[in-house]
Amino acid sequence: MRLLDRVGQATTNFFEYAGGLTILSAETVGFMARLRIRVGETISQCALLGVQSLVIVTLTSLFTGAVISLESAQSAVAYGFENIVGGAVAYGSVRELGPMLTAVVVAGRVGAAIAAELGSMVVTEQIEALRSMGLEPARFLVVPRLVALLFMLPLLTIFADVVSILGGMYIAQAYAHISYDSFISSVRQSIDMSDVIKGLLKSFVFAVIIVMVGAYQGLSTRGGAAGVGRSTTFAVVLAIILIFVSNFFLSFLLFGGQ
């Protein structure tokens, strides 16, 4: 019976969480559809969520491209396939690793920040104060963050793709003496604009996951300072898991037939 109780409780908790997240997402989308967006706060969130994530995204993408190039360049040259190294780096970065790793890095920083900030506001009863003044938390707090990350995460992804390819190009030349012209030619032959666009479509989905999970966790915080810590940790873990899961299905839908 205890096992059945646990299964039942887990099922109830899952649907309760999914329903609450769906309701918050619907409210947020409704405000965005009616253009009830606080422009000043949105611009501020672009700086906080996007610009301040630039350094860690740069480092992650740079070494990712370098590792792909390092692993593939020497073997490719040994077997006479040096003309595919640039394509391998660009293919992996633009279609998969660029969008996904950028989202994971941003989830670790931005998702935690959103959950901690909103959770602290719940604990200190600032959310109740907003409601008492007739302000909806979804419009006042969630919409600016969602709009900001929907704008900034694709830009960060493009930047990550470029940095990854440049890092791979440098390693290929320094380690395996593959010329820059050969590397760039391989990149052009392996990917096209449709690959870039599909990668950016992933970024929009990942941005929604990061913000909505972080915001819902923050707004459902209970238990004081310890509850804020739990909400922050769970927001990051769940967002990263959902990013990996959604990346699989998006890759299947966008690239599965190729």
Secondary structure, 3 states (H helix, E strand, C coil): CHHHHHHHHHHHHHHHHHHHHHHHHHHHHHHHHCCCCCHHHHHHHHHHHHHHHHHHHHHHHHHHHHHHHHHHHHHHHHCCCHHHHHHHHHHHHHHHHHHHHHHHHHHHHHHHHHHHHHHHHHHCCHHHHHHHCCCCHHHHHHHHHHHHHHHHHHHHHHHHHHHHHHHHHHHHHHHHCCCHHHHHHHHHHHCCHHHHHHHHHHHHHHHHHHHHHHHHHHHCCCCHHHHHHHHHHHHHHHHHHHHHHHHHHHHHHHHCCC
